């Protein structure tokens, strides 16, 4: 991987967090929610906060879909890391 591609990847996460925070900042008052609270939570926790916000604002289908996808990806990541640790410590080499 080239160096410039790596630097672009580092920018994706903060840009996504900022986009989620901005979306929540704009949408929260429309549903009588505190815009600052939701935007700060959205910046810190990202997609998790967005999914909870969507569930609470009666857009349950999209909210639950995001939440389930996050949960499944977290479980897959934990399983992958545990398999990697097991392979490193219990390999016969």
C-alpha positions as a Markdown table, in Angstrom:
| # | Residue | x | y | z |
|---|---|---|---|---|
| 1 | Unk | 0.0 | 0.0 | 0.0 |
| 2 | Unk | 1.3 | 3.4 | -0.9 |
| 3 | Unk | 1.8 | 6.1 | 1.6 |
| 4 | Unk | -0.8 | 8.5 | 0.1 |
| 5 | Unk | -3.4 | 5.8 | 0.2 |
| 6 | Unk | -2.7 | 5.2 | 3.9 |
| 7 | Unk | -3.1 | 8.9 | 4.7 |
| 8 | Unk | -6.5 | 8.9 | 2.9 |
| 9 | Unk | -7.6 | 6.0 | 5.0 |
| 10 | Unk | -6.7 | 7.9 | 8.2 |
| 11 | Unk | -9.0 | 10.7 | 7.1 |
| 12 | Unk | -12.1 | 8.6 | 6.4 |
| 13 | Unk | -13.0 | 7.9 | 10.0 |
| 14 | Unk | -12.9 | 11.5 | 11.3 |
| 15 | Unk | -14.8 | 12.7 | 8.2 |
| 16 | Unk | -17.5 | 10.0 | 8.8 |
| 17 | Unk | -17.7 | 11.0 | 12.5 |
| 18 | Unk | -18.0 | 14.7 | 11.6 |
| 19 | Unk | -20.7 | 13.9 | 9.0 |
| 20 | Unk | -22.7 | 11.9 | 11.6 |
| 21 | Unk | -22.3 | 14.7 | 14.1 |
| 22 | Unk | -23.5 | 17.3 | 11.6 |
| 23 | Unk | -26.5 | 15.1 | 10.6 |
| 24 | Unk | -27.5 | 14.7 | 14.2 |
| 25 | Unk | -27.0 | 18.4 | 14.9 |
| 26 | Unk | -29.4 | 19.3 | 12.2 |
| 27 | Unk | -32.0 | 16.5 | 12.7 |
| 28 | Unk | -32.2 | 16.4 | 16.5 |
| 29 | Unk | -34.3 | 19.6 | 17.0 |
| 30 | Unk | -36.8 | 18.3 | 14.5 |
| 31 | Unk | -37.6 | 15.5 | 16.9 |
| 32 | Unk | -37.4 | 17.7 | 20.1 |
| 33 | Unk | -34.0 | 16.3 | 21.1 |
| 34 | Unk | -31.0 | 18.2 | 22.3 |
| 35 | Unk | -28.8 | 19.0 | 19.3 |
| 36 | Unk | -25.6 | 19.4 | 21.2 |
| 37 | Unk | -25.9 | 16.2 | 23.2 |
| 38 | Unk | -26.7 | 14.1 | 20.1 |
| 39 | Unk | -24.0 | 15.7 | 18.0 |
| 40 | Unk | -21.3 | 15.2 | 20.6 |
| 41 | Unk | -22.5 | 11.6 | 21.1 |
| 42 | Unk | -22.5 | 11.1 | 17.4 |
| 43 | Unk | -19.0 | 12.4 | 17.0 |
| 44 | Unk | -17.7 | 10.2 | 19.8 |
| 45 | Unk | -19.6 | 7.0 | 19.2 |
| 46 | Unk | -20.5 | 7.4 | 15.5 |
| 47 | Unk | -22.7 | 4.8 | 13.9 |
| 48 | Unk | -23.9 | 3.4 | 17.2 |
| 49 | Unk | -25.3 | 6.8 | 18.2 |
| 50 | Unk | -26.8 | 7.2 | 14.8 |
| 51 | Unk | -28.6 | 3.9 | 15.0 |
| 52 | Unk | -30.0 | 4.7 | 18.5 |
| 53 | Unk | -31.2 | 8.1 | 17.2 |
| 54 | Unk | -32.9 | 6.5 | 14.2 |
| 55 | Unk | -34.6 | 3.9 | 16.5 |
| 56 | Unk | -35.8 | 6.6 | 18.9 |
| 57 | Unk | -37.2 | 8.8 | 16.1 |
| 58 | Unk | -39.4 | 6.0 | 14.6 |
| 59 | Unk | -37.1 | 5.1 | 11.7 |
| 60 | Unk | -36.6 | 1.7 | 13.3 |
| 61 | Unk | -35.9 | -0.3 | 10.1 |
| 62 | Unk | -32.7 | 1.6 | 9.3 |
| 63 | Unk | -31.7 | 2.0 | 12.9 |
| 64 | Unk | -32.0 | -1.7 | 13.7 |
| 65 | Unk | -30.2 | -2.6 | 10.5 |
| 66 | Unk | -27.2 | -0.4 | 11.3 |
| 67 | Unk | -27.2 | -1.6 | 14.9 |
| 68 | Unk | -27.3 | -5.3 | 13.9 |
| 69 | Unk | -24.6 | -4.8 | 11.3 |
| 70 | Unk | -22.4 | -3.1 | 13.9 |
| 71 | Unk | -23.0 | -5.9 | 16.4 |
| 72 | Unk | -22.2 | -8.6 | 13.9 |
| 73 | Unk | -19.1 | -6.9 | 12.7 |
| 74 | Unk | -17.9 | -6.5 | 16.3 |
| 75 | Unk | -18.5 | -10.2 | 17.0 |
| 76 | Unk | -16.7 | -11.1 | 13.8 |
| 77 | Unk | -13.7 | -8.9 | 14.8 |
| 78 | Unk | -13.5 | -10.4 | 18.2 |
| 79 | Unk | -13.7 | -14.0 | 16.8 |
| 80 | Unk | -11.0 | -13.1 | 14.3 |
| 81 | Unk | -8.7 | -11.6 | 16.9 |
| 82 | Unk | -9.2 | -14.6 | 19.2 |
| 83 | Unk | -8.4 | -17.0 | 16.4 |
| 84 | Unk | -5.3 | -15.0 | 15.6 |
| 85 | Unk | -4.1 | -15.1 | 19.2 |
| 86 | Unk | -4.9 | -18.8 | 19.4 |
| 87 | Unk | -2.9 | -19.4 | 16.2 |
| 88 | Unk | 0.1 | -17.4 | 17.4 |
| 89 | Unk | 0.3 | -19.0 | 20.9 |
| 90 | Unk | -0.6 | -22.5 | 20.1 |
| 91 | Unk | 1.2 | -23.1 | 16.8 |
| 92 | Unk | 3.8 | -25.7 | 16.7 |
| 93 | Unk | 6.6 | -23.6 | 15.2 |
